[in-house]
Amino acid sequence: MSNSSSARKWVLPAVLLAVLVLAGSALRAGAADPRPLSPRVIQASIFAKVAPTYPGSDFGDISLLEGPAFGPDGALYLVSLNASAGQPKVLRLDTGTKEVGSLYTDDRSEFSSLQFSPRDGKIYLTDLASGVVDRMNPDGTGFTTVFAGPVDGRVLKPDDLAFDPDGAMFITDMTGTPWNPTGRIVRLDADATHATVLLNGLATPNGISFTPDYTGLWVSEYKANREDHLVLAADRESVSSGTIGMYANNGPQGLDSNAVDAAGNVYQCVYQGGEVLVWNHDGEQIATIELADGLPKPQEGTTNLAIQPGTTHGFLVVGGENGGYVYRFDALARGIGPSNGGGAAFG
């Protein structure tokens, strides 16, 4: 066989391969890819200042807000976690007039979440400092502690709380690290008399939100920078399976509270990151909510958000050295219970 004949045999496959590669590229270029090339950016703008800074607090010389949820009157309710003794700790923001009112204060609490129960319409509060769950009327009266007991021999460090439609409470017990994962998910019956550990072995679980159909939970692990998807049994009294749904590359920042809209999108606040990551139900990041500039110092305490039920009006609570602010943004889908503090969807 001559060298020229051998060369011709190699040329033909090479040409054919090049044609196939070019054709494949053309087909891919012409096909519609449902995935965005990069997440869209949503701007959140300042809506109202609701709290001052509190120098000398355990969290530094900052304001630290948490737990926004819309009440039956259409107002936005929230908590000031590090407010000084005697200063407003449970607040009410009239979103029409932007007037801020104080509903409750004391000299001990560090409220880390607020939500309205779908069972009785009352406000429920998790107290990170005391390890209890409290309840009060929407007007601030009738304050009482409904759960204070240890769970399996350990005092709770309750951070966030989500209600199922029957009023049962699902709470993140915010302890643990990736090297010593002691965090838990705890379920309380609607009357707060019986506590069950649904899951343990977590690295500082923080945010917790139901899927729109209440068959599962999205749980953020603050110190692991990951989002867990837990599938619940039909009676929602145990976890039947689960996966690690998403990871976030946040460096030293952590995943704080989360929320889920009617389309199943997961909104995940990044504390000290000044942003919110938005994933769809398949785990693809589809948006980033960023804070508009305008304050003299960086404002990066993005802790929690609420989407007004039945609308796409999003409200994000942000603390920092400038004080405590509520920011406004446009959500990707309408608000439901899991995006209203994890409680009732008034609207």
BADONU-986477 format. One record per residue (C-alpha): residue in three letters; z negated, y negated, x negated. Coordinates in steps of 0.001 Angstrom, whole numbers, padded with zeros to 6 digits, always signed. Layout:
<tidrens>
ALAZYX...
</tidrens>
This chain:
<tidrens>
MET+000000+000000+000000SER+000982-003397-001386ASN-001440-006293-001780SER+000691-008439+000568SER+000488-005840+003355SER-003275-005591+002961ALA-003636-009356+003109ARG-001615-009545+006356LYS-003945-006966+007978TRP-006974-009137+007170VAL-005341-012374+008303LEU-004733-011202+011885PRO-008361-010285+012692ALA-009546-013520+011105VAL-007155-015576+013249LEU-008154-013645+016372LEU-011843-014221+015642ALA-011253-017948+015210VAL-009398-018116+018536LEU-012230-016307+020328VAL-014844-018611+018816LEU-012888-021702+019855ALA-012331-020329+023356GLY-016009-019538+023738SER-016933-023030+022613ALA-014527-024539+025124LEU-015945-022415+027932ARG-019483-023423+027051ALA-018497-027064+026885GLY-016857-026877+030299ALA-019658-024959+032001ALA-022461-026864+033651ASP-025761-026118+031875PRO-028622-026492+034371ARG-031098-027228+031601PRO-031414-030855+030446LEU-030484-031522+026824SER-033798-033338+026418PRO-036678-034176+028774ARG-036215-037379+030742VAL-038675-040202+030088ILE-040629-041640+033016GLN-042398-044945+032477ALA-045896-045413+033881SER-046907-049035+034374ILE-050335-050624+034732PHE-051442-050731+038357ALA-055068-051883+038163LYS-058013-052171+035794VAL-060979-050379+037333ALA-063646-050089+034622PRO-064847-051863+031458THR-065543-050223+028123TYR-069006-048768+027595PRO-070122-049376+023980GLY-072418-046774+022503SER-071476-043946+024855ASP-071314-040359+023625PHE-067523-040677+023662GLY-067348-043887+021631ASP-066847-047518+022608ILE-064336-046726+025312SER-063878-046173+029012LEU-063254-042591+030122LEU-061866-042083+033628GLU-061311-038801+035471GLY-060643-037101+038784PRO-058290-039246+040897ALA-057750-038021+044467PHE-056580-039661+047672GLY-059087-039631+050514PRO-058578-039474+054282ASP-058484-043288+054408GLY-055549-043492+051975ALA-057642-044960+049153LEU-057721-043500+045645TYR-061101-042135+044565LEU-062003-041540+040914VAL-064924-041182+038510SER-066049-043022+035384LEU-067316-040224+033151ASN-069103-042296+030508ALA-070323-045190+032675SER-073742-046507+031668ALA-076789-045916+033853GLY-076600-048106+036937GLN-072875-048786+036531PRO-070304-047427+039017LYS-069735-043703+038450VAL-067775-042883+041606LEU-065200-045535+042509ARG-062817-046272+045361LEU-059527-048103+044720ASP-057695-049636+047658THR-054076-049187+046580GLY-052968-051915+048982THR-055269-054713+047829LYS-056219-053213+044422GLU-059852-053883+045279VAL-062315-051603+043466GLY-065600-050561+045054SER-068577-048554+043809LEU-069707-045528+045843TYR-072368-043988+043637THR-074328-044403+040401ASP-077274-042805+038633ASP-078797-042566+035167ARG-077781-039048+034114SER-074414-037774+035354GLU-071113-037361+033520PHE-068682-036613+036342SER-065511-034967+035054SER-063623-034364+038313LEU-063499-035412+041958GLN-061746-033777+044896PHE-061954-033489+048671SER-062684-030099+050179PRO-060141-028867+052766ARG-063060-027163+054530ASP-065375-030099+055266GLY-063476-033175+053992LYS-066334-034166+051686ILE-066184-035224+048042TYR-067089-032599+045445LEU-067917-033574+041868THR-068312-031539+038682ASP-071022-032847+036344LEU-070195-031961+032764ALA-073598-033049+031448SER-075846-031273+033952GLY-073701-028197+034591VAL-073774-028608+038364VAL-071457-029196+041311ASP-072402-032076+043618ARG-071245-033138+047077MET-071209-036438+048946ASN-069657-038063+051988PRO-066536-040202+051457ASP-068640-043339+052043GLY-071038-042437+049225THR-073920-041215+051379GLY-075450-037752+051552PHE-075362-037017+047824THR-076641-033516+047052THR-076265-030762+044465VAL-074643-027641+045925PHE-074532-025404+042845ALA-076781-025456+039788GLY-077347-021837+038885PRO-076263-020032+035748VAL-073253-017730+035989ASP-073744-014348+034334GLY-076667-015757+032406ARG-074912-018885+031148VAL-075165-022463+032363LEU-071796-023876+033384LYS-070011-026675+031596PRO-067832-027493+034620ASP-064844-029684+033907ASP-062156-029413+036597LEU-062226-027874+040070ALA-059490-026718+042452PHE-059896-025658+046086ASP-058005-022889+047824PRO-057078-023452+051512ASP-060309-021772+052662GLY-062533-024055+050604ALA-063384-021653+047769MET-063791-023434+044434PHE-062140-022486+041134ILE-063800-024141+038138THR-063018-024361+034425ASP-066076-023673+032257MET-065135-025857+029302THR-066455-024056+026236GLY-064969-022130+023335THR-062458-022501+020528PRO-059449-020415+019470TRP-061768-018651+016985ASN-064647-018227+019427PRO-063087-018197+022915THR-066049-018340+025286GLY-064479-020437+028061ARG-064267-019063+031595ILE-062728-019508+035020VAL-065434-019296+037685ARG-064957-018898+041436LEU-067486-020211+043963ASP-067433-019257+047622ALA-066858-022144+050033ASP-070602-022441+050675ALA-071284-022390+046893THR-073708-019468+047186HIS-071859-016803+045214ALA-070305-017245+041764THR-067824-014855+040148VAL-066256-014963+036684LEU-062511-014497+037213LEU-061539-014705+033553ASN-063225-015232+030203GLY-062133-015448+026578LEU-060551-018915+026807ALA-060465-021786+024293THR-061974-024739+026172PRO-060246-024388+029559ASN-059802-027803+031133GLY-057144-028398+033810ILE-056766-026043+036763SER-054250-026299+039605PHE-052889-023920+042213THR-049214-023135+042587PRO-047727-024560+045824ASP-048108-021212+047629TYR-051666-020658+046332THR-050796-017296+044785GLY-051528-018402+041233LEU-053228-020919+038968TRP-052060-023037+036062VAL-054904-023428+033550SER-054760-025577+030417GLU-056687-024598+027297TYR-057644-027850+025607LYS-058219-026493+022098ALA-055421-023927+022181ASN-052772-026394+023427ARG-051384-023866+025849GLU-050829-023489+029596ASP-051817-020193+031187HIS-050356-018846+034423LEU-052763-016605+036340VAL-051608-014490+039272LEU-054342-013961+041861ALA-055009-010980+044083ALA-054142-011414+047766ASP-057736-012386+048642ARG-057854-014821+045680GLU-061101-013226+044511SER-059752-011784+041266VAL-056958-012221+038722SER-054329-009489+038973SER-052167-010529+036002GLY-051269-013484+033837THR-049140-014890+031050ILE-049223-017708+028541GLY-046668-019931+030196MET-046165-022810+027795TYR-047309-024099+024422ALA-047480-027767+023438ASN-047100-029084+019899ASN-049701-031842+020103GLY-051346-031719+016690PRO-055024-032700+017083GLN-054598-033837+020695GLY-055574-031511+023530LEU-054346-030522+026978ASP-056586-032177+029568SER-056243-032030+033366ASN-053100-030956+035196ALA-051444-031152+038620VAL-048664-029316+040481ASP-046204-030969+042895ALA-044355-029480+045890ALA-041497-028249+043682GLY-043885-026341+041436ASN-043587-028760+038514VAL-046647-028827+036261TYR-047870-032249+035103GLN-050047-031853+032023CYS-052070-034764+030639VAL-052410-034963+026856TYR-055742-036537+025946GLN-055480-039013+023050GLY-051735-038551+023261GLY-051023-041303+025779GLU-048562-039139+027685VAL-048043-036475+030331LEU-045807-033449+029760VAL-043914-032166+032803TRP-042675-028570+032958ASN-040814-026881+035781HIS-042086-023591+037188ASP-039986-021691+034623GLY-041752-023397+031726GLU-038949-025756+030677GLN-040085-029262+029800ILE-038113-031549+032089ALA-039877-034883+031613THR-042412-036887+029646ILE-044437-039620+031311GLU-045097-042421+028835LEU-047321-045474+029170ALA-045716-048898+029200ASP-046918-051232+026452GLY-048842-054405+027177LEU-052461-053921+026097PRO-053939-055279+022847LYS-055138-051863+021630PRO-053676-048365+022003GLN-054502-046803+025375GLU-054315-043045+024889GLY-057020-041469+027074THR-054610-039855+029544THR-056931-037472+031377ASN-055799-036834+034955LEU-053414-037845+037729ALA-052770-037615+041452ILE-049588-037767+043515GLN-050175-039256+046939PRO-049649-036411+049436GLY-046290-036543+051196THR-044891-039108+048748THR-043725-039328+045143HIS-046203-042110+044325GLY-047987-040961+041189PHE-051205-042476+039837LEU-052511-041731+036349VAL-056020-042568+035085VAL-056177-043696+031461GLY-059184-044694+029375GLY-059503-046276+025974GLU-060757-049268+024015ASN-059180-051681+026509GLY-061178-050317+029457GLY-060318-047943+032273TYR-056901-048343+033931VAL-054892-046762+036712TYR-051169-046484+035964ARG-048386-045992+038498PHE-045331-043710+038056ASP-042622-042008+040109ALA-043207-038270+040436LEU-040385-035725+040500ALA-041392-034237+043866ARG-043816-035022+046666GLY-047544-034656+046362ILE-049512-031748+047850GLY-053097-030488+047583PRO-052665-029144+044024SER-051537-032623+042934ASN-054301-034441+044833GLY-057223-033536+042626GLY-056778-029909+043601GLY-058267-030485+047026ALA-057222-031488+050526ALA-053791-033064+051035PHE-054566-035976+053314GLY-051502-037729+054631
</tidrens>
